[in-house]
Amino acid sequence: MIELPKLPYPENALEPTISARTLEFHHGKHHKAYVDTTNKLISGTDLENASVEDIIKKAAADPSKTTLFNNSAQVWNHDFYWKCLKPGGGGAPSGNIASKINSTWGSADKFFEELKNAGATQFGSGWAWLVLDNGELKITKTPNADNPLTHGQKALLTIDVWEHAYYLDYQNRRADYLSGVIEKLINWDFVNANFG
């Protein structure tokens, strides 16, 4: 059984960048629905006690399991996304990742510009990611439920650009939402722990 994790902060902790109302729907309804659907799909199967990562990998390899892939990958993506945010976060990268970002992009500002561009240009629903790919930092974007696990990459950071992540607060202003997350919410401690 997959469980819906508690948010690592109160629902109102990310205000005003992300409202409590958005988190109430995003975590309490959308994320919960992905968990519930995944559990229904794995009930009574050989995946019933598997980890979310194993479910994703097995479902990704089997075209008949697209619904399971979409829901389980969205469970993992959201679990990861909540940890990428923290009250009072954002701003310049810190820790070991800071020098790697500077050596890869030349400056934090250039990195932020490319991360924001990845999120802004993801057509339709999806995710913007900072990943490790063969030891190198890359910014990627994935549509719908897709994620770095299916591409042999290690996720370090993500920003959810599905409309339900920002529409109550920003309507169609996805770029403003991305700026807010980058400037005020990125949890660099979590990014550094992943970078390890």
ChimeraX attribute file (.defattr): number of C-alpha atoms within 10 A of each C-alpha:
attribute: neighborCount
match mode: 1-to-1
recipient: residues
	/A:1	16
	/A:2	18
	/A:3	12
	/A:4	17
	/A:5	14
	/A:6	11
	/A:7	13
	/A:8	12
	/A:9	13
	/A:10	11
	/A:11	17
	/A:12	16
	/A:13	16
	/A:14	20
	/A:15	15
	/A:16	11
	/A:17	21
	/A:18	21
	/A:19	16
	/A:20	17
	/A:21	15
	/A:22	19
	/A:23	25
	/A:24	13
	/A:25	15
	/A:26	17
	/A:27	21
	/A:28	16
	/A:29	12
	/A:30	18
	/A:31	21
	/A:32	18
	/A:33	17
	/A:34	22
	/A:35	23
	/A:36	18
	/A:37	18
	/A:38	26
	/A:39	20
	/A:40	14
	/A:41	16
	/A:42	18
	/A:43	13
	/A:44	10
	/A:45	10
	/A:46	9
	/A:47	17
	/A:48	16
	/A:49	15
	/A:50	14
	/A:51	12
	/A:52	21
	/A:53	15
	/A:54	14
	/A:55	21
	/A:56	26
	/A:57	15
	/A:58	16
	/A:59	20
	/A:60	20
	/A:61	12
	/A:62	11
	/A:63	10
	/A:64	10
	/A:65	15
	/A:66	14
	/A:67	15
	/A:68	23
	/A:69	24
	/A:70	19
	/A:71	22
	/A:72	30
	/A:73	28
	/A:74	25
	/A:75	29
	/A:76	19
	/A:77	22
	/A:78	24
	/A:79	18
	/A:80	17
	/A:81	17
	/A:82	20
	/A:83	19
	/A:84	22
	/A:85	26
	/A:86	20
	/A:87	16
	/A:88	13
	/A:89	19
	/A:90	20
	/A:91	18
	/A:92	15
	/A:93	23
	/A:94	15
	/A:95	13
	/A:96	15
	/A:97	20
	/A:98	16
	/A:99	15
	/A:100	17
	/A:101	21
	/A:102	15
	/A:103	12
	/A:104	15
	/A:105	16
	/A:106	12
	/A:107	16
	/A:108	19
	/A:109	14
	/A:110	14
	/A:111	19
	/A:112	21
	/A:113	13
	/A:114	17
	/A:115	23
	/A:116	22
	/A:117	16
	/A:118	21
	/A:119	27
	/A:120	20
	/A:121	13
	/A:122	18
	/A:123	14
	/A:124	12
	/A:125	16
	/A:126	21
	/A:127	24
	/A:128	26
	/A:129	24
	/A:130	21
	/A:131	23
	/A:132	19
	/A:133	15
	/A:134	10
	/A:135	10
	/A:136	11
	/A:137	21
	/A:138	21
	/A:139	20
	/A:140	19
	/A:141	25
	/A:142	18
	/A:143	15
	/A:144	18
	/A:145	19
	/A:146	19
	/A:147	25
	/A:148	19
	/A:149	17
	/A:150	15
	/A:151	9
	/A:152	12
	/A:153	18
	/A:154	20
	/A:155	22
	/A:156	23
	/A:157	24
	/A:158	27
	/A:159	28
	/A:160	20
	/A:161	28
	/A:162	19
	/A:163	16
	/A:164	16
	/A:165	21
	/A:166	23
	/A:167	15
	/A:168	15
	/A:169	19
	/A:170	15
	/A:171	12
	/A:172	12
	/A:173	13
	/A:174	21
	/A:175	16
	/A:176	17
	/A:177	24
	/A:178	23
	/A:179	17
	/A:180	17
	/A:181	23
	/A:182	22
	/A:183	16
	/A:184	20
	/A:185	21
	/A:186	26
	/A:187	23
	/A:188	25
	/A:189	19
	/A:190	17
	/A:191	24
	/A:192	17
	/A:193	12
	/A:194	15
	/A:195	19
	/A:196	9
